[in-house]
Amino acid sequence: MLRKQLDSRIRHTSDLEKVTGVGTLGVIPKAKNLQTKSRGGLGALGSTSEAFRMLRTNLRYVLAEQPPRSLVITSAVQSEGKSTVASNLARVLAAAGQHVVLVDTDLRRPVIHETFDVDNAVGLTEVLTGQASLRQAIQPGDHKNLSIITSGRIPPNPSELLGSRRMSAVIDALEEEYFVVLDAPPLLPVTDAGLLSVAASGAAVVYHHGTTHKEQIALCTKILDQVGAHYFGSILNMTPPRSMGSTVYGYGAGNYATAGYGYGYGYGYGHTDESDEASALTPAHELADITLHAPESSPAAGPQADRGNAGAPFDTTRHDPMRGASSEAPSASANVECAPREATPATSGSDGAPPSRRSRRFRANDDA
């Protein structure tokens, strides 16, 4: 009894929700197929396929009135399986008919190019430094609806690149055509994931069942709250199959029988000299090349040019990022203009105060 009280490692969704104040989006069991180089894959998820579909469905209840268009997948520390979760979430979203782009924003220990066996010569680093266009960095994934942007070369200043206005412009441009999944570094060792969570619609944090401590989870929650990011929910990963029942429903619940495994990879984050965040800001006139569909010939436009005068529209339809359905979009806004993301005020409640993110809960999948 004393050992149980002193053990602060997280093993139950109820304990996880008490610490974070938000709901649990999914519980992913251990499976041998996820320790391969491809980290699973469509048709190869085995016993974890239903868990990833449940995660996909629960995301549809996040901000139901305004579904997210981009999602940061991060973790507390290394070796918690965030890249595996990000890769397979992108795959199941694509399989549901949604146009998805998976972006490797871990510019310190990137793995997405290895997971999908694609070239890493041109990636996010080259786009952020102006050496390549956004369209040049996009590669096909292992599904017709899935695209990949690898990390590119490892830069000496990843936090400055990921916190720049240019990175926000990249996310804005991708959101016009895709649902964006960003595989980000862990929250506790470096600041990258916090910066990305503000630029994107929000974040989901992956925790290792039976390994991540409550103190680490509380610190992750505090970081996201301090930067003003939307904490969409938690994902409890690498749950032993025999503990699935008690993890979700509490002690004494039924168990699932399936073979388990252990996987992980090290990051080796070291100290890097980082300048003040203000030095990472990119002048607006240098964002003009961040576009998915640039017109062949168009008059020069300033950074504050009207969206309808920026060039010919690239498409007349857009895809709902969470449901895959297409809907008509006004032609005046069809151009991908990469102005920096504007801060959006929180919606007030009946008393005029902004709603608390801690009170947000996520509904389970009723029709799974």
Disulfide bonds with the S-S distance in Angstrom:
none
